[in-house]
Amino acid sequence: MAADLFVRALERAGPQLDADTLARAFESLEARRDIFGSPEFRFTPSDHRGTRQRRIARIRDGRWVMLTEYLK
């Protein structure tokens, strides 16, 4: 999800990429919850975090293991 949002923002920012065009591109995007359960992402001029939901994971035996669901 994060990589997809980043690529979409880069494409939307266009060839004159700089911090301002990238920030405006992020602010114009929204990402709804996907089929994998990712949280919604939304960026505003005053909040560039995208989401306040996080989950805790670790790698065990070479695989990601979720320790929590999304936390607010």
C-alpha positions in Angstrom: 0.0 0.0 0.0 2.7 2.5 1.0 4.8 1.8 -2.2 1.7 2.1 -4.4 0.8 5.4 -2.8 4.3 6.7 -3.3 4.4 5.7 -6.9 0.9 7.3 -7.5 2.1 10.5 -5.9 5.3 10.5 -8.0 3.3 10.1 -11.1 0.8 12.8 -10.1 3.7 15.2 -9.2 4.9 15.0 -12.7 8.3 15.7 -14.3 8.9 18.9 -12.3 9.3 16.9 -9.1 10.3 18.8 -5.9 9.2 18.7 -2.3 6.2 21.0 -3.0 4.8 19.2 -6.0 5.2 15.8 -4.2 3.4 17.2 -1.1 0.5 18.5 -3.2 0.3 15.2 -5.1 0.1 13.3 -1.8 -2.6 15.7 -0.6 -4.7 15.0 -3.6 -4.6 11.2 -3.0 -6.8 9.0 -0.9 -6.4 5.3 -0.3 -9.3 3.3 1.0 -9.0 0.1 3.0 -7.8 -2.6 0.6 -8.5 -6.3 0.4 -5.6 -7.0 2.6 -6.9 -4.9 5.4 -4.6 -1.9 5.1 -5.8 1.2 6.9 -7.2 4.2 4.9 -4.6 6.9 4.0 -5.4 10.5 3.6 -3.0 13.5 3.5 -3.8 17.1 4.2 -1.7 20.3 4.1 -1.5 20.2 7.9 -1.1 16.4 8.3 1.3 14.4 6.2 1.2 11.2 8.3 -1.4 9.6 6.1 -2.8 7.4 8.9 -2.6 7.1 12.6 -3.1 3.4 12.6 -0.2 1.1 13.1 0.3 -2.6 13.7 3.2 -4.4 15.3 4.9 -7.3 13.4 8.1 -9.3 13.7 10.0 -11.7 11.5 9.9 -15.2 12.7 11.6 -18.1 10.7 12.0 -15.7 7.8 8.3 -14.7 7.6 6.4 -11.6 8.8 4.2 -12.5 11.8 1.6 -9.9 12.9 1.6 -9.4 16.7 -1.4 -7.0 16.8 -4.2 -5.8 14.6 -4.2 -2.1 13.6 -3.9 0.1 16.6 -5.2 3.7 16.7 
